[in-house]
Amino acid sequence: HMIKIMGKIIRCTRGDTLRVRITPLKDADGNPYHIADTDTIVFTVKKDYGDESVELIHYVVTDHDTLIVDIPATETKKLKMGETYVYDVSLTTVDGYVDTFIDCGTLQITEEVG
């Protein structure tokens, strides 16, 4: 199994754990953004941008300002083989400020043999 990332394209085999590290965020001035304990970071997957229904939503954990998307195999198993989904990653601060810092990403679910 192998997770492949090319720009904003993530390719994952259905039924595999999807674990992706996102490098530290930058603020508007280009300085490292230090993630607060009260910040919420969400990785959202939909079939299409206009869809109301969400295929997968995952709260991202942090490790010293590096974001870790860690989706268990049981969750990727629910996605359809051979399908392409869209995703984004957003940050919400305690005061309600929202920043979708990764948008228009593509998640490709490849077929599993076993």
N, C-alpha and C positions, 0 to 999 in steps of 0.2 A: 504494500500500500504506500502511496506517496501523495502528499498534498503538494500541488504545484501552484505557484503564484507568479503571474506575469502582469505587472502593473496592477490594475484593479480587477484582474481576472483570477479567480480561485477555482481550481479544479480538484474535486474530491471524489473518491470512490464511495458509492452508496454503502452505508454500513460501517464506514471507517470513522474514527475520531477526527474531528476537524479542529486542529490546534494551530492558530496563527498568532504570531507576535507582530504588533504594530509599533513601529519606532515612536519615540517620544513626540508629543504634540508641540507645536510652536504657537506662541501667542501672535497677536496682530503685528507686533514689532519684530517677529522672527526669533524671539527668545524662547527657551524651553518653557513649556507650560507645566507647572507642577500640579498634578492631580490632587484635589482635596478629598478627604475622606467622605465628604458630603456630596461629591459629584457622582452622577449616575451616567454610565456609558453603556449604550445599547447597540447591539448588532441585530439588524432586522432583515429578514429575507421574505420576499414576495415573488409570486410568479411573474407579475408585470407591475410596472410603476403605478398604474391607475387602480390596481386592485385594492379593495377595502380589506380583504382578508389577508392575514399574515400567515405564511407557511411556518416560520420559525422566528422566535425572538429570544435573544440571549443577552444576559447582563454580563458585561465584560469585566474581568478582574484586572488588577494592576499589580505590577512588580517594579517598584522604584521608577514610576513614571513611564514604564513600558506597558502597553496594553496587551492583554492576552485573551484572545477569543478561544474558548475551549468548549467545544460542543461534543457531547458524548456520541458514541456510535449509535446508540438507541434512537437519537434524534435524527441523524443523517439517514438512518434506515427508513424513516417515514417519508423521505423525499423520493420523487420518481426518478428511476434510472434513465439516463440519456436526456434529461431535461436541463434547461438553462433557466436560472432564477436571477433576480436582481437583488442587490443588498445595499445597505448603507450603514454607517456607524455614526451615532450622534452622542454628544455630551450635553448633559443638563446640569446646571449649577443649582445650588440650594435656593438662589434668588429667582429661579425660573428662566435664566438665560439658556437658550438652546443653540447649539452649533453642530450642524451635520458636517463633520470634517472629512468624511469619506462618502461621496455620493456616486451614484451611477455605476456601482460595482457589479460584476457578473460572477455568479456562482454556478459552475457546471458540475452536474452530478454524473459521474461515469458509471458504467455498468460493473457489477460485481459478478464473479463466476460462482463463488460458493456461498 
